C-alpha cells in the first residue's frame, strides 16, 4: 500500500520509494488511468511493475494541519478503501505504512490508533485478506503499533 499524494505522481517517503522501485512504467500507468489523481481518503490500484508485489494500492491521507476537515474520518477512509480495493483484487495480504504521519503531520499516536481500529473493524466485517502488516519506519512507530496491537 502506498501513502500517496493526491496527484499520484510520486513524492518523498514511501511514495517516492515505491515509484523509484517500480520504475517509470508505474508513472505511465497512473497518468493513463488517473490523470486527475484522486481525493483524500480514496484508494486506487495499479500493477506493481518492477516490485515484488503484484499490485500497489495508492491511498491519500489527510494533511493534519488543514482546518475544516474531519481528519480522523479521512484517515480511516484511506485504510478502509485500501482494504476494499485489496479485496476486489483478490489479494491475500497487504502492508500498510503509517499513512499521513510524515510530511502530512498527523501525530503518530492518533494515526496509529485510527489505523488499528479501522483495520480491526474491517476484519470483523469480513475480508479475504489473510495477512495485514503495519510497516514501521522506526522504533517509535514500532512501539506505538506494538502497544495498540497488544491491547
N, C-alpha and C positions, 0 to 999 in steps of 0.2 A: 504494500500500500504506500502510496506517495502522498506526503503532505505538500500539496501543490499550491501554487499561486493561481489566481483566477484566470490568468491568460494561458496557463498550462505550458508555458514556453521554457520552463527550467528556471532555476534561480540558485540560491545558496542552499546550504544544508543538505537534507535528504533529497530534496527536489533536484538540486544540481548534480548530486552524486548519481542519482538514478539516470538522469539524462546523459551524463558522460559515459556511464557504463553501458547503457542500452544502445547508444550510437545515434547518429543523426537521423536514422530511419524512424526513430520514435518521434522526433520533432515533425518529420514529414507526415506521419500518420495523424498526429494531433492537429496539424494545420488543415489536413483534409477533412477529418471528422468533426473537429470542434474549432472552427475558425474564429468564433467569438468567445472562446473559453467557456467557463461555467460559473455559476453563482456560489456564494458561500454556503456550505452545508451540502452541496451536491457532490456526487461521486460518479465517475465515468471510467470505462475500461479502455485499455489499449493492449496490444501484444507486448510481450517482454523484450522481443528482438534479441539483442546480444546478452541479455541477462539469463540467469538460470531459471528464473520464474517464467511461466507460460504467459501470464498477464501482469499488468500493472494497473491497479485501481488508483486513480487520481482523485483526491478529495481536497476541498478547500475549507480550511478552518477560519474562524473569525479573528480579526485583529482585536485584541483585548482592550486596547486604549481608545477605540472608537465609541462614542456615546450614541445612545438612541437605538441600540440593537440588543437583542437577548443573546448574549454571548454563550451562555450555557446551552440553550436550545440549539443554536447553530453548530456548536461543537459536537453535541450529541448527534445531530443530524449527519455530520460528516462521518462519524463512526457507524451509525445505523445504515446509512446509504451505502457505505463501503461493504458492509456485510450483505446487504440486499444484492448488490452487484455481484459479489463473490458467489452467492447462492445461485443467481441467474446463470453464471458462467459454469456452474458445476464444480467450483473449487472445493478442495478438501482442507486447505489451510490458508491462513492469511497472517501477515506480520504487520503490526502497526507501530509506527514511530509515535512519539508524543506530539500529536497534532497541535499546532499553534503556540507551542512553548518556546520557540526560538525567537526570531525577529518579530513575530506577531505578538509577543509579550504576555502570553497567558501564564499566570502563576502555575508552577509545576504541580503543587498540591491540588489545586482546584481542577486543573486539566486532567490529571490522572484519575481523580475521583470520578469525574464525568465519564472518562473512557471506560473504567472498570464497571461502573454502574450500567452504562449503556450496553456494553458487551454482555454483561450478565443478563440483562433484560432480553436481549436478542437470543441468547442461548435458551432461556426459559420459554420464549415464544416459538422456538424451533428453528434449527438451522442444519444444513447439511455439512457445515464445517466440522472437521474432526480435530483441528488444531488451530488455536488462536494464540499468537505470540505478541507480546509487547516488547519491542526492541528498545533497549535503554542506551542512551548516548554516554552516560557517565554513572558514577556511583550514587549520586544524588537521586537521579531518576530511578535507578535500581532499588534504592532503599524505599522510595515513595511507593512504587508499584508493589514491592515486596510486602510492605505493611498493609496495603489495601487488599492484596490477594490473599494474605494470611488471615484477614479478618473474616 
